[in-house]
Every structure is written in structure tokens, then in C-alpha cells.
């Protein structure tokens, strides 16, 4: 779920190291969306020289880069928009803590995008954003999937106010889409935890404990993503620069409320998993107590029976081999049907004990 990648220790600050994925193309994909109130254009480019012709003050340009394998693309954008090399280093070093920084030329945001694949595996991917008045640059780890399709559809259809406002509103819309996609992940995780709770009550097992640890690990990762993301939104709300308009800040308040709700959900599920671990130990203890109670009852039944068998196994004969009577020895030794009588007596003792245990609610 959490990918980490840093350059080798000892590198100079702002050293850009490409992120190469084995078995994949080393050429990142670049998608551009240009729009204004009455204009929309979407295309994919292959040459960096095409970038310079795509910018204008009367429209907003969204550049989306999928892949971190070509630092030439980032370097070209850095020259065009005066992006700091340390910010580019953060883009290439994966596993960054979500954060927000602003300069005189742009606002820089790092966020963790979370979604589920077809097998319901939780995937975490780093997204970096640079935006100014009329441009927004997003850099993703890979292009297989992202959570920005709802925003793209709104841009294509011209729905809402998104094409009437500047790049700060587009940045808010992308950030809001990232935050909204945490909800289905947490809801699915919560459903799985509730199902595990029912299984733990019925028949706890070690496999369930391993699954519970996986859920706790996933929640820990989500907490590391959501907690600083709340600070990012709060920083945007109180950003003193002119890149974020008062209109956009109104929407950011709602975005901040969503991050608080997500934190509440994460903390609630973490407490639930901790309670499930205690429930597992309690269930195992109860099952052990049940087994021990049954074994104790069985042992209690056989104690008097063992005593009777032990007594009559001593074989003190009432007469000697010569026919002389031996006083105070076992007169029952030669009793007719003594074996059957003794077995019936032992059975009666066991039945009486079971009745007593039942009335005392030990069974």
C-alpha cells in the first residue's frame, strides 16, 4: 500500500533521481487540459516543445504527468514555471508526508491518493501539485488509475463553476476528489472488520488474527495519510498568498470538514480493531475454560470410581489357601455376581454425580 523511494544516502540536496519501474515504459505520459468559460481542449503530447505553446492568461492549463522516469520533463517545467529543485526532489522521492508549501510563484502540494483495485486491495499513490493563477501541474507515480475522472467529466461537460474559476479551484476539486475516495476505502474496510467480528465470536482462529493485523496495518497507513492531509487543507485555508481566492476558501472549509470526518472514522476503526484483539483473547479464554470445565467434570466422576476399583484391586482374600479364615479381610472377594454388582454400583455413583453437577449448573 505504501511505496517509499529515496535517493542513495549522501546525495547533494535537490539531486533528481528518476523513478524507474521494471517492465514499464520509461517515457511518462503527458496529458493537457485547457479551459475557460467558453473553451475546452484536451490532448496528449509527446514532445516537450509543445508545452510552451499551450499557455495563455485567458485560460487555465492543467498538465498531468503520469510517471517519474524522465527528469527532463520535470526540468523543462521547472524552467518554465520557476519550480524549486527541492520541490522536484520531493516529487521524485515517494512516500512523502502530505504537505503544503507556497512561494511567490506557485503553491506546492503533496498528497497521498488512495483507492482499491479490482481485487479490493488498497493502493496508495503519491500525487504532487503545483499551481499558480492560470496553471496547475499534477505529477503521479503511474498512469494506470487515478481518482480525477469525476473532475475531468465536470470539465468536459462544463458542469458547475469549475470552468469559470481559476486554477486554485481546480486544485481544490482534485484535492476534494482525493479526499472523497478515502470514504469507500474506509467503508469497505469497516464492513470487513464487522464481518471479522462476527467470525471471532463464533469460531476464533489464528488466520483471523493475521487478517486483523493486516486491517490494523492498513488503518495505520491511512492515518499517516489523512492526519497531515487535514493540515494541508488547513494551510490552504489560511494561505496568505493571492493564489487562493476567497471563493475557493469557502469550498476548502467543506474539504476540511471531510478530513476531520475521515480522521474520526480511522480512529473509530482503530479502536474497533483493538477491541477485536481483546475479543479474540477473551473468546480463546472462554473456549479454554469450557474445555477445562468438561475435563474437570470427567475427572471428578472418575475419582470415586478409581477409589472403588483401587480398593477392590488389593485382593486381600478372606481365607488362606489352607482354608483358614482371615479376619478383617475382604469378605466380598468370593461373593457371587460380585463383578456385576460392583460395576452397577460404580455406574450409579457416576449417575448421581451427574445429577448433582446438573443441579448445581456445572454442566
C-alpha positions as CSV (number, residue, x, y, z in Angstrom):
1,X,0.0,0.0,0.0
2,X,2.7,2.5,0.9
3,X,5.6,2.9,-1.6
4,X,8.8,4.5,-0.4
5,X,11.7,5.6,-2.5
6,X,14.6,7.9,-1.7
7,X,17.8,8.5,-3.4
8,X,21.0,6.9,-2.1
9,X,22.3,8.4,1.1
10,X,24.8,11.2,0.8
11,X,23.5,12.8,-2.4
12,X,23.6,16.5,-2.7
13,X,20.4,18.4,-1.9
14,X,18.0,18.7,-4.9
15,X,19.5,15.8,-6.7
16,X,16.9,14.5,-9.1
17,X,16.9,10.7,-9.5
18,X,14.3,9.1,-11.9
19,X,11.9,6.5,-10.6
20,X,12.2,3.5,-13.0
21,X,9.6,0.8,-12.8
22,X,10.9,-2.6,-14.1
23,X,8.9,-3.9,-17.1
24,X,7.3,-0.5,-17.9
25,X,8.0,2.2,-20.4
26,X,10.4,4.8,-19.3
27,X,8.6,7.6,-21.1
28,X,6.0,9.4,-18.9
29,X,2.6,10.3,-20.4
30,X,1.7,14.0,-20.5
31,X,-2.0,15.0,-20.7
32,X,-3.1,18.6,-21.1
33,X,-6.5,20.1,-20.5
34,X,-7.1,23.8,-21.3
35,X,-10.3,25.5,-20.5
36,X,-12.1,28.8,-19.9
37,X,-15.7,29.7,-19.5
38,X,-16.4,29.2,-23.2
39,X,-13.4,27.0,-24.3
40,X,-12.3,23.4,-23.6
41,X,-9.4,21.5,-25.2
42,X,-7.9,18.1,-24.2
43,X,-4.9,16.4,-25.7
44,X,-1.9,14.2,-25.1
45,X,1.6,15.4,-26.1
46,X,4.8,13.6,-26.8
47,X,7.2,16.5,-27.3
48,X,8.2,19.0,-24.6
49,X,8.3,21.8,-27.2
50,X,4.6,21.6,-27.5
51,X,4.2,22.7,-23.9
52,X,5.3,26.3,-24.4
53,X,2.5,26.9,-27.0
54,X,-0.2,25.8,-24.6
55,X,-0.3,28.6,-22.1
56,X,-2.3,31.8,-22.0
57,X,-3.6,34.3,-19.5
58,X,-7.1,34.0,-20.6
59,X,-7.4,30.2,-19.9
60,X,-6.4,27.7,-17.3
61,X,-3.9,24.9,-18.3
62,X,-3.8,21.6,-16.4
63,X,-0.8,19.5,-17.1
64,X,-1.0,15.9,-15.8
65,X,2.2,13.8,-15.9
66,X,2.0,10.0,-15.3
67,X,5.3,8.5,-14.5
68,X,8.5,9.6,-12.8
69,X,11.1,8.1,-15.1
70,X,12.1,11.2,-17.1
71,X,13.5,14.1,-15.2
72,X,13.9,16.1,-18.4
73,X,10.1,16.7,-18.4
74,X,10.2,18.0,-14.8
75,X,13.3,20.1,-15.5
76,X,11.6,21.7,-18.5
77,X,8.6,22.5,-16.4
78,X,10.8,23.8,-13.6
79,X,12.4,26.3,-16.0
80,X,9.0,27.4,-17.4
81,X,7.3,27.9,-14.0
82,X,10.3,28.6,-11.8
83,X,9.8,25.4,-9.7
84,X,12.4,24.9,-6.9
85,X,14.7,21.9,-7.3
86,X,13.9,20.8,-3.7
87,X,10.3,20.6,-4.6
88,X,11.1,18.5,-7.6
89,X,13.2,16.2,-5.4
90,X,10.1,15.8,-3.2
91,X,8.1,14.8,-6.3
92,X,10.6,12.1,-7.1
93,X,11.0,10.8,-3.6
94,X,7.9,8.7,-2.9
95,X,6.3,8.1,0.4
96,X,6.3,11.8,1.3
97,X,4.2,13.1,4.1
98,X,1.3,15.2,2.7
99,X,2.3,18.8,3.0
100,X,1.7,22.3,1.5
101,X,4.2,25.0,0.7
102,X,3.8,28.3,-1.1
103,X,6.3,30.6,-2.8
104,X,6.0,33.8,-4.7
105,X,5.4,31.9,-8.0
106,X,3.2,28.9,-7.0
107,X,1.7,26.7,-4.3
108,X,3.1,23.2,-3.9
109,X,1.0,20.3,-2.5
110,X,1.9,16.7,-1.8
111,X,-0.9,14.3,-1.1
112,X,-1.5,10.5,-1.0
113,X,-4.1,9.2,-3.3
114,X,-5.8,6.0,-2.0
115,X,-8.1,3.7,-4.0
116,X,-8.9,0.0,-4.4
117,X,-8.1,-2.2,-7.4
118,X,-10.4,-4.9,-8.8
119,X,-9.3,-7.3,-6.0
120,X,-10.2,-4.7,-3.3
121,X,-6.6,-4.3,-2.5
122,X,-5.8,-0.8,-1.0
123,X,-3.4,1.1,-3.3
124,X,-1.6,4.2,-2.2
125,X,-0.1,6.6,-4.7
126,X,1.7,9.9,-4.3
127,X,0.4,12.9,-6.1
128,X,2.2,16.2,-6.4
129,X,0.6,19.5,-7.4
130,X,2.0,22.9,-8.5
131,X,-0.5,25.7,-9.2
132,X,-0.5,29.4,-9.8
133,X,-3.1,31.7,-11.2
134,X,-3.6,30.1,-14.6
135,X,-1.8,26.8,-14.4
136,X,-1.8,23.5,-12.5
137,X,0.7,20.7,-12.8
138,X,0.0,17.3,-11.3
139,X,2.6,14.5,-11.2
140,X,1.6,10.9,-10.4
141,X,3.6,7.8,-9.9
142,X,1.9,5.9,-12.7
143,X,-0.9,6.2,-15.2
144,X,-2.9,3.0,-14.7
145,X,-5.5,4.6,-12.5
146,X,-6.3,7.8,-10.6
147,X,-9.3,9.4,-8.9
148,X,-9.5,12.5,-11.1
149,X,-12.0,11.2,-13.6
150,X,-15.0,12.9,-12.0
151,X,-13.2,16.2,-12.2
152,X,-12.3,15.6,-15.9
153,X,-16.0,14.8,-16.6
154,X,-17.1,18.1,-15.0
155,X,-14.6,20.0,-17.1
156,X,-15.7,18.3,-20.3
157,X,-19.3,18.9,-19.6
158,X,-18.9,22.4,-18.3
159,X,-20.9,21.5,-15.2
160,X,-20.8,23.7,-12.1
161,X,-18.4,26.6,-11.7
162,X,-15.2,24.8,-12.4
163,X,-14.6,26.3,-15.9
164,X,-15.5,29.8,-14.6
165,X,-12.9,29.9,-11.9
166,X,-9.1,29.9,-11.8
167,X,-6.5,27.1,-11.2
168,X,-6.9,27.3,-7.4
169,X,-10.5,26.0,-7.7
170,X,-9.2,23.2,-10.0
171,X,-6.6,22.3,-7.3
172,X,-9.4,22.2,-4.7
173,X,-11.5,20.0,-6.9
174,X,-8.6,17.5,-7.3
175,X,-7.8,17.6,-3.6
176,X,-11.5,17.1,-2.8
177,X,-11.7,14.1,-5.2
178,X,-8.6,12.6,-3.4
179,X,-10.3,13.0,0.0
180,X,-13.7,11.7,-1.2
181,X,-12.1,8.5,-2.4
182,X,-11.0,7.7,1.1
183,X,-14.6,7.1,2.1
184,X,-15.3,3.9,0.0
185,X,-11.9,2.5,1.1
186,X,-12.8,3.1,4.8
187,X,-16.4,1.9,4.3
188,X,-15.2,-1.4,2.7
189,X,-12.6,-1.8,5.4
190,X,-15.2,-1.2,8.1
191,X,-17.5,-3.8,6.6
192,X,-14.7,-6.3,6.6
193,X,-13.9,-5.6,10.2
194,X,-17.5,-6.1,11.2
195,X,-17.7,-9.4,9.4
196,X,-14.5,-10.4,11.2
197,X,-16.1,-9.5,14.5
198,X,-18.9,-12.0,13.9
199,X,-16.5,-14.7,12.9
200,X,-14.4,-14.1,16.0
201,X,-17.5,-14.6,18.2
202,X,-18.4,-17.9,16.5
203,X,-15.0,-19.6,15.9
204,X,-11.8,-17.6,16.5
205,X,-8.7,-18.8,14.7
206,X,-5.1,-17.7,14.1
207,X,-5.9,-16.8,10.5
208,X,-8.4,-14.3,11.8
209,X,-5.7,-12.7,13.9
210,X,-3.4,-12.4,10.9
211,X,-6.3,-10.7,9.0
212,X,-6.9,-8.4,11.9
213,X,-3.2,-7.4,11.9
214,X,-3.5,-6.6,8.2
215,X,-6.5,-4.3,8.9
216,X,-4.6,-2.6,11.7
217,X,-1.6,-2.0,9.4
218,X,-3.9,-0.6,6.7
219,X,-5.5,1.8,9.2
220,X,-2.1,2.9,10.4
221,X,-1.2,3.8,6.8
222,X,-4.5,5.6,6.3
223,X,-3.9,7.6,9.4
224,X,-0.5,8.6,8.2
225,X,-2.2,9.9,5.0
226,X,-5.3,11.6,6.5
227,X,-3.8,13.3,9.5
228,X,-1.3,15.5,7.6
229,X,-3.8,15.9,4.8
230,X,-6.0,17.8,7.2
231,X,-3.1,20.1,7.9
232,X,-2.7,20.6,4.2
233,X,-6.3,21.8,3.8
234,X,-6.0,24.0,6.8
235,X,-2.8,25.5,5.4
236,X,-4.6,26.3,2.2
237,X,-7.4,27.9,4.1
238,X,-5.0,30.3,5.8
239,X,-2.6,30.8,2.9
240,X,-1.7,34.5,2.7
241,X,-0.8,34.5,-1.0
242,X,-3.1,35.7,-3.8
243,X,-3.2,32.3,-5.5
244,X,-6.2,31.1,-3.4
245,X,-9.2,33.3,-3.8
246,X,-11.8,33.8,-1.0
247,X,-14.4,31.9,-3.2
248,X,-12.2,28.8,-3.2
249,X,-11.5,29.1,0.5
250,X,-15.2,28.7,1.2
251,X,-15.1,25.3,-0.6
252,X,-11.9,24.4,1.2
253,X,-13.8,24.7,4.5
254,X,-16.1,21.8,3.4
255,X,-13.0,19.9,2.4
256,X,-11.5,20.4,5.8
257,X,-14.7,19.0,7.4
258,X,-14.3,15.9,5.3
259,X,-10.8,15.3,6.6
260,X,-12.0,15.7,10.1
261,X,-14.7,13.1,9.4
262,X,-12.1,10.8,7.9
263,X,-9.9,11.1,11.0
264,X,-12.9,10.2,13.2
265,X,-13.6,7.1,11.0
266,X,-9.9,6.0,11.1
267,X,-9.7,6.4,14.9
268,X,-13.0,4.6,15.4
269,X,-11.9,1.6,13.3
270,X,-8.5,1.5,15.1
271,X,-10.3,1.3,18.4
272,X,-12.6,-1.4,17.0
273,X,-9.6,-3.5,15.8
274,X,-8.0,-3.1,19.3
275,X,-11.3,-4.3,20.8
276,X,-11.4,-7.2,18.4
277,X,-8.0,-8.3,19.6
278,X,-9.2,-8.3,23.1
279,X,-12.3,-10.2,22.0
280,X,-10.2,-12.8,20.4
281,X,-8.2,-13.4,23.6
282,X,-11.5,-13.5,25.5
283,X,-13.0,-16.0,23.1
284,X,-10.0,-18.2,23.3
285,X,-10.0,-18.0,27.1
286,X,-13.7,-18.8,27.2
287,X,-13.2,-21.9,24.9
288,X,-10.3,-23.0,27.1
289,X,-12.4,-22.6,30.2
290,X,-15.2,-24.7,28.6
291,X,-12.8,-27.4,27.8
292,X,-11.3,-27.3,31.3
293,X,-14.7,-27.4,32.9
294,X,-15.7,-30.6,30.9
295,X,-12.3,-32.2,31.7
296,X,-12.8,-31.3,35.4
297,X,-16.3,-32.9,35.5
298,X,-15.0,-36.0,33.8
299,X,-12.1,-36.2,36.3
300,X,-14.5,-35.6,39.2
301,X,-16.7,-38.5,38.1
302,X,-13.7,-40.9,37.8
303,X,-12.1,-40.0,41.1
304,X,-14.6,-42.1,43.3
305,X,-14.7,-44.8,40.6
306,X,-10.9,-45.0,40.7
307,X,-11.1,-45.3,44.5
308,X,-13.6,-48.2,44.4
309,X,-11.5,-50.0,41.7
310,X,-8.4,-49.4,43.7
311,X,-9.9,-50.8,46.9
312,X,-11.1,-54.0,45.3
313,X,-7.9,-54.4,43.4
314,X,-5.9,-55.1,46.6
315,X,-7.0,-58.8,46.6
316,X,-6.9,-59.4,50.4
317,X,-8.5,-62.8,50.5
318,X,-10.9,-63.7,53.4
319,X,-9.4,-67.3,53.7
320,X,-6.0,-68.6,53.2
321,X,-5.1,-71.3,50.7
322,X,-5.2,-73.9,53.5
323,X,-8.8,-72.9,54.3
324,X,-8.1,-70.9,57.4
325,X,-10.4,-67.8,57.8
326,X,-8.5,-64.4,57.8
327,X,-10.3,-61.8,59.8
328,X,-10.8,-58.2,58.6
329,X,-10.1,-59.1,55.0
330,X,-12.4,-58.6,52.0
331,X,-15.5,-60.7,52.5
332,X,-16.8,-59.7,49.1
333,X,-13.9,-61.3,47.2
334,X,-15.8,-64.5,46.6
335,X,-19.2,-63.0,46.5
336,X,-21.4,-64.4,43.7
337,X,-22.1,-61.9,40.9
338,X,-19.7,-59.5,42.7
339,X,-18.3,-58.1,39.4
340,X,-21.7,-57.2,38.1
341,X,-22.7,-55.7,41.4
342,X,-19.6,-53.6,41.6
343,X,-20.0,-52.3,38.0
344,X,-23.6,-51.3,38.7
345,X,-22.6,-49.6,41.9
346,X,-19.9,-47.6,40.0
347,X,-22.5,-46.7,37.3
348,X,-24.9,-45.5,40.0
349,X,-22.2,-43.3,41.6
350,X,-21.5,-41.7,38.2
351,X,-25.2,-41.0,37.5
352,X,-25.7,-39.5,41.0
353,X,-22.7,-37.2,40.4
354,X,-24.0,-36.1,37.0
355,X,-27.4,-35.2,38.6
356,X,-25.7,-33.2,41.3
357,X,-23.5,-31.4,38.8
358,X,-26.5,-30.6,36.7
359,X,-28.5,-29.2,39.6
360,X,-25.5,-27.0,40.6
361,X,-25.3,-25.8,37.0
362,X,-21.8,-27.0,36.5
363,X,-22.8,-28.7,33.2
